[in-house]
Amino acid sequence: MTWVKLDDNAPDDPTFVSLPRGVRLLHLEALAWSNRHAAGGRIPISALFRISDEPKTSEAVERLVSAGLWEADPDGWRLVWLLDDQPTPDEIDKARERNRRKQKRHRDHLRGDHSGCDPKWCKAARNPVTDPGSNDSPSRPDPPRPVGKGEGTRGDDAGPDGPVVAPNKRRELARAIREAPDPMIRRRFLNRFVKDYGHLYGHEVAA
């Protein structure tokens, strides 16, 4: 989308004010049309009657030319007044291209493609991952569970003092207790150890 730049002093310009209201409006409508089509201020004859519904369009154009706001052109007319304030066709094309790239980045971002995102604003672009779920908060590690032949904690080989489990599993859990970085995680491991091994806890921690 392009815009018409209008100096707030423009409505007070003596030449502009001397023209009838319909003529003044035609000039502004022509500016808008020229910017929209990146015409550089040129108004072709074929487009004139689509630009405005001014009932006396030809007469209005003559008055604009006489006032020096428009100039005659081989294919129509060229706007003079306020044209220097408008973007050039090249600037309009560049602005449209920037908008297209911006819209594409936005659509790609919504689809999960962050290759074009600015890391300053997009968290996924700062920490790209193949699994989008890994951007979530990390879950707490699950302590190793004892291994038995049956289901649950106690297997078919459970004895009177508790399950018969490979010693290395007990050592892993004890190590997890000692190295837990968070008190809450350590408490989870402690509860699991006491639940699964009972009085063996002190021996394993010291191991």
Secondary structure, DSSP 8 states (H G I E B T S, - for coil): -------TTGGG-HHHHTS-HHHHHHHHHHHHHHHHTT-TTEEEHHHHHHH---TTHHHHHHHHHHTTSEEEETTEEEE-TTGGGS--HHHHHHHHHHHHHHHHHHHHHHHT--TTS-TTT-HHHHS--S-GGGGS------------SSSSSS-TT-BTTB----HHHHHHHHHHHHH-SSHHHHHHHHHHHHHHHGGGHHHHHH-
